[in-house]
């Protein structure tokens, strides 16, 4: 008989360690060098969690800047006894131009965007810096496209028309759409990891947040979007999708922030540590979602 009080599985969550071996910026709430200590503390909790973790995801901005800073912060993960899943944030591309095309490999990513499954849950890992002003190497046509996209947003007065945000390429969007189509057909639950938020409206949101939300809303399988980037954290619900913005680890001198997500058949329980909030995210079945949509017309 299935124990409904125990999760199907659990995983750890870290956002924005943004490590650098530099002096703090208290005016910005940035304590870069402290992130190795805070990450060590989080990993110790992950290692001794009551329920074994399927993996630990780091939602981008592993470093603040400087290729050499990857060494110290990534060394913390050597003690992690679980699988490590990483994705890049904008600061991870704050490196010399000759290193830009090596960032994904430095984070041990099999490719810039990919997916994997744990049971009936499909996890989708995205790169929101794909079309941006900082991630593509010099001469890449995506840089010109990024300038064009940013200018359109500036002309529209968008609050997220910032040079430190990014967007998806058509290639990545096509892959995401195909992946979600397959997940819908297989009856899977999908949880997406991306550095950048989509909702609620915020200066840190992806440039193509409206289009991405439209794509997610067309797929009942997408239950959650987990992100970082906006260090104060945020939460929103759009249709079937919980959008959780986890707080930035770099932001305080001593108080930590990280989380463990427990996956149940009908919900995701987020256990927050330090500054991170605990949340219960109910997973609405697709048939109930469609009924609710019809009833709300």
C-alpha positions in Angstrom: 0.0 0.0 0.0 1.4 3.5 -1.0 2.3 5.8 1.9 0.5 9.0 1.0 2.2 10.9 3.8 5.6 10.4 2.2 6.6 12.3 -1.0 7.2 10.4 -4.2 10.6 12.0 -4.2 12.3 15.3 -3.2 14.9 17.6 -4.6 17.0 20.5 -3.3 16.9 24.1 -4.6 19.5 26.9 -4.5 19.3 30.2 -6.3 21.9 32.9 -7.0 25.0 32.1 -4.9 26.7 34.7 -7.1 30.1 34.0 -5.6 33.2 36.1 -6.1 36.3 36.5 -4.1 35.7 40.3 -3.7 34.6 42.7 -1.0 30.9 42.9 -0.2 28.5 45.5 -1.4 26.3 46.1 1.6 24.6 49.0 -0.4 23.3 46.3 -2.8 22.9 43.6 -0.2 25.6 41.5 -1.9 28.0 39.5 0.2 29.8 37.6 -2.6 32.5 35.7 -0.7 30.1 34.4 2.0 28.3 32.2 -0.6 30.7 29.3 -0.2 29.9 29.1 3.5 26.2 29.3 2.9 26.3 26.8 0.1 28.3 24.4 2.4 25.5 24.8 5.0 22.8 24.1 2.4 24.6 21.0 1.1 25.0 19.7 4.6 21.2 19.9 5.0 20.6 18.3 1.7 23.0 15.4 2.5 21.2 14.6 5.8 17.7 15.2 4.6 15.2 12.6 6.0 14.1 11.7 2.5 16.9 11.0 0.0 17.0 13.7 -2.7 16.7 12.8 -6.4 19.0 15.8 -7.2 19.8 19.4 -6.2 19.2 22.2 -8.7 21.0 25.5 -8.8 19.0 28.1 -10.6 21.8 30.2 -12.1 24.2 32.9 -11.1 26.7 30.5 -9.6 29.3 33.2 -9.8 29.0 37.0 -9.9 31.8 37.4 -12.5 35.2 36.1 -13.4 36.0 32.6 -14.8 38.4 31.9 -12.0 35.6 32.2 -9.4 33.9 29.0 -10.7 36.7 27.0 -9.1 35.9 27.9 -5.5 32.1 27.8 -5.6 31.9 24.6 -7.7 34.3 22.9 -5.2 31.5 23.1 -2.6 29.5 20.6 -4.7 32.2 18.0 -4.3 30.7 17.0 -0.9 27.1 16.8 -2.3 26.0 13.1 -2.3 23.2 13.8 -4.7 23.1 14.6 -8.4 23.7 18.2 -9.2 21.7 20.0 -11.9 22.8 23.5 -12.9 21.8 26.1 -15.4 23.3 29.5 -16.2 22.2 32.9 -15.1 23.3 36.3 -16.5 26.2 36.6 -14.2 27.7 33.3 -15.2 28.4 34.9 -18.5 30.4 37.8 -16.9 33.6 36.2 -18.0 36.3 36.9 -20.7 35.0 36.5 -24.2 37.1 33.4 -24.9 35.2 31.6 -22.1 31.6 32.4 -23.2 31.1 29.2 -25.2 32.5 27.1 -22.3 30.0 28.2 -19.6 27.5 25.4 -20.1 30.3 22.8 -20.0 31.7 24.4 -16.9 28.3 23.9 -15.2 28.4 20.2 -16.3 25.3 20.7 -18.5 24.8 18.1 -21.2 23.5 20.9 -23.5 22.2 24.5 -23.1 18.6 23.2 -22.8 17.6 19.6 -22.0 15.2 17.5 -20.0 15.2 14.4 -17.7 12.6 12.4 -15.8 12.1 11.2 -12.3 9.2 8.8 -12.3 6.3 10.5 -14.1 7.7 14.0 -13.6 9.6 15.6 -16.5 12.1 18.3 -15.6 12.9 20.8 -18.3 16.1 22.9 -18.0 16.1 26.1 -20.0 18.7 28.8 -20.9 17.0 32.2 -20.7 20.3 33.9 -21.7 20.1 32.3 -25.1 19.4 35.6 -26.9 20.9 38.3 -24.8 23.5 41.0 -24.8 26.1 39.1 -22.8 25.9 35.3 -23.4 26.5 34.9 -27.2 30.2 35.2 -28.2 31.4 38.2 -30.3 30.1 38.1 -33.8 27.1 35.8 -33.0 23.9 37.0 -34.8 22.0 36.5 -31.6 23.6 39.7 -30.2 22.0 41.8 -33.0 18.7 40.1 -32.4 19.0 40.8 -28.7 19.6 44.6 -29.4 16.5 44.6 -31.6 14.3 42.9 -28.9 15.5 45.2 -26.2 14.8 48.3 -28.3 11.2 47.1 -29.0 10.7 46.7 -25.2 12.2 50.2 -24.5 10.0 51.8 -27.1 7.0 50.1 -25.4 8.1 51.4 -22.0 8.4 47.8 -20.6 9.7 47.6 -17.0 11.8 44.6 -17.9 13.6 46.4 -20.8 16.9 45.8 -19.0 20.3 44.8 -20.4 20.7 42.1 -17.7 17.6 40.1 -18.8 17.5 37.7 -21.7 15.2 35.7 -24.0 14.9 32.4 -25.9 15.9 31.7 -29.5 13.4 30.3 -31.9 15.3 27.0 -31.8 14.9 26.7 -28.1 11.2 27.6 -28.2 10.5 25.0 -30.9 12.3 22.4 -28.7 10.3 23.4 -25.7 7.0 23.3 -27.5 7.8 19.8 -28.9 8.9 18.6 -25.4 5.7 19.9 -23.8 3.6 18.3 -26.6 5.2 14.9 -25.8 4.7 15.4 -22.1 1.1 16.1 -22.6 0.7 13.0 -24.7 2.4 10.9 -22.1 0.4 12.2 -19.2 3.5 13.6 -17.5 3.8 16.4 -14.9 6.4 19.0 -16.0 8.4 21.3 -13.8 10.6 23.9 -15.6 13.8 25.4 -14.4 15.0 28.7 -15.8 17.1 31.5 -14.3 14.6 34.2 -15.2 11.0 34.8 -13.9 8.0 35.3 -16.1 5.3 36.5 -13.7 4.1 38.6 -11.8 5.2 41.6 -13.8 8.7 42.6 -12.7 11.8 44.4 -13.9 13.6 41.0 -13.8 11.3 39.1 -16.1 12.4 37.6 -19.4 12.0 39.8 -22.4 9.7 37.2 -24.0 7.7 36.5 -20.8 4.3 37.1 -22.4 5.0 34.7 -25.3 6.4 32.1 -23.0 3.4 32.3 -20.6 1.2 31.8 -23.6 3.1 28.7 -24.6 2.9 27.2 -21.1 -0.8 28.0 -20.8 -1.4 25.8 -23.9 0.0 22.7 -22.1 -1.8 21.3 -19.1 1.3 19.3 -18.2 3.2 22.3 -16.9 2.7 22.6 -13.2 5.6 24.8 -12.1 8.2 27.2 -13.2 11.1 27.6 -10.7 13.5 30.5 -11.1 15.9 32.9 -9.5 17.3 36.3 -10.7 15.0 38.5 -8.7 16.8 38.1 -5.4 13.8 39.2 -3.2 11.7 36.3 -4.4 8.2 36.3 -5.9 5.2 34.0 -6.6 2.4 33.9 -9.1 -0.2 31.5 -10.5 -1.1 31.5 -14.2 -3.6 28.9 -15.2 -2.2 25.5 -14.2 1.4 26.8 -13.5 2.9 27.9 -10.2 5.7 30.4 -10.8 8.1 30.4 -7.9 11.0 32.9 -7.7 13.4 31.7 -5.1 15.4 34.2 -3.0 19.1 34.9 -3.7 21.7 33.2 -1.5 24.2 36.1 -2.0 22.0 38.8 -0.4 22.8 38.6 3.3 25.9 38.5 5.4 24.9 35.5 7.5 21.3 34.4 7.0 20.9 31.6 4.4 18.2 30.8 1.9 17.5 27.5 0.1 14.7 25.0 -0.2 13.7 21.4 -0.5 10.7 20.5 -2.8 8.7 17.4 -1.8 6.7 16.0 -4.8 3.3 14.3 -4.0 0.7 13.2 -6.5 -1.5 16.2 -5.8 0.9 18.9 -4.7 4.4 20.2 -4.3 5.4 21.1 -0.7 8.3 23.6 -0.6 10.2 23.5 2.7 12.0 26.9 3.0 15.2 27.3 5.0 16.5 30.6 6.3 14.9 33.5 4.3 13.1 31.2 1.9 9.3 30.8 2.4 7.6 27.4 2.7 4.7 26.9 0.3 2.1 24.3 -0.6 1.5 24.2 -4.4 -1.7 22.3 -5.3 -1.5 20.4 -8.6 -4.7 20.8 -10.5 -5.5 17.9 -12.8 -5.8 18.8 -16.4 -9.5 17.8 -16.5 -10.2 20.0 -13.5 -8.3 22.8 -15.1 -10.4 22.6 -18.3 -13.6 22.5 -16.2 -12.5 25.6 -14.3 -11.7 27.4 -17.5 -15.2 26.6 -18.9 -16.9 27.6 -15.7 -15.1 30.9 -15.7 -16.2 32.0 -19.2 
